[in-house]
Amino acid sequence: MTGQRNRCAKGTAMSMRSISVILVLVLVSAMAAGGQRRWMIEDSNDIVHLSQIYLRDVCILPDAASRTYYMVGPGFNSVRIYTSKDLKTWQGPRTIFRTPDDIWGDIRVVNIWAPEMHKYRDKYYLFLTFDTRNRFAEQWRDWLPRVTRGSQVLASDRPTGPFAPFANRSTLPTDMMTLDGTLWVEDGTPYMVFCHEWVQIKDGTVEYVQLTDDLSATVGEPKRLFHGSDAKWSKKSDQYGCHVTDGPYLYTSKSGKLFMIWTSGGYSGYTTGIAISDSGRLAGPWRHQDEPIYANDGGHGMLFTTFDPGAPGLMMVLHAPNNRDAQPHLFEMEDTGETLRIAREFTGE
């Protein structure tokens, strides 16, 4: 994957991010038919196996109308896409969005983080995070730069774009350092669930805010769901004393409980755990399962359901390992009603 963050907990054993490490991640390579190639090559219609894709923080949208799976991921200052009919072989990558120089006016965007694609009311939306070097007025001594960074919604009539923003600023409040926004619809009302970044508040949080019906803006103020430190498996950074919150994604269990997978630094590297709302409501209250779902230095997962009756059903995709060799890994999931469990890894063999 190219142009992606290296967040506080995204190193093994919670080795913490410095801003310069982001640039290293741009060098992530992909394997293709002719051998090793950088992922930031020109757009391609190559056919590659799942095992040949090198990409971080991916999202897979199963589009039943076209019987196509769309895998999106960050490409430095762009969004890249692979397509598949069977989750085994993929075609691409192609660029479906490239950041205009003036998308945030005079504030220069330097990176796109963790794009997600959602289909909502017959339109396609990208939820992504724009990163900048524009410093806030208040900076902390002996701390990382606190900068303009935020999640934004872009819209298109097609999954391949073109995608356009609704405004020249993040959808979320611009005085907050936000990231990893995702869509959740409850009782017909859309919400963005997102992370308030540890760089600004030290103990990162997962929060939510209502969106307008067309997803163009927020309604009211964000509300906090939990802190990263609330989970026993989340390890406090030895360097910064922080707890990271990354990549929230929601799923309603067959029991009616609401599950949220999310990622932080764990005791064996980047780790994905689960929070549970027994009420089945976004407002919670939320409790954290003591044991994580995945603790083998992988995370930023999302959940999707296959549209092929012969396919596994509920699946999770995350990237591992959490370094420049990160690849998307797919897992068949078991919904027990009380929790989610990995049944087996889907290798496409």
Sequence and secondary structure as in RCSB ss.txt:
>XXXX:A:sequence
MTGQRNRCAKGTAMSMRSISVILVLVLVSAMAAGGQRRWMIEDSNDIVHLSQIYLRDVCILPDAASRTYYMVGPG
FNSVRIYTSKDLKTWQGPRTIFRTPDDIWGDIRVVNIWAPEMHKYRDKYYLFLTFDTRNRFAEQWRDWLPRVTRG
SQVLASDRPTGPFAPFANRSTLPTDMMTLDGTLWVEDGTPYMVFCHEWVQIKDGTVEYVQLTDDLSATVGEPKRL
FHGSDAKWSKKSDQYGCHVTDGPYLYTSKSGKLFMIWTSGGYSGYTTGIAISDSGRLAGPWRHQDEPIYANDGGH
GMLFTTFDPGAPGLMMVLHAPNNRDAQPHLFEMEDTGETLRIAREFTGE
>XXXX:A:secstr
 BS    TT SGGG    TTHHHHHTT EEEETTEEEESSSS    EEEGGG   SS EEEEETTTTEEEEEEEB
SSEEEEEEESSSSEEEEEEEEEE  TTTBTTB EEEEEEEEEEEETTEEEEEEEEEEEEE S   TTS   EEEE
EEEEEESSTT   EESSSS SS TTS EEEEEEEEETTEEEEEEEE HHHHSB EEEEEEE TTSSSEEEEEEEE
EEGGGSTT    TTT  B  EEEEEEE TTS EEEEEEEEETTEEEEEEEEETTSSTT  EEE SS SB SS EE
EEEEE SSTTS SEEEEEEESSSTT EEEEEEEEE SS EEEEEEE   
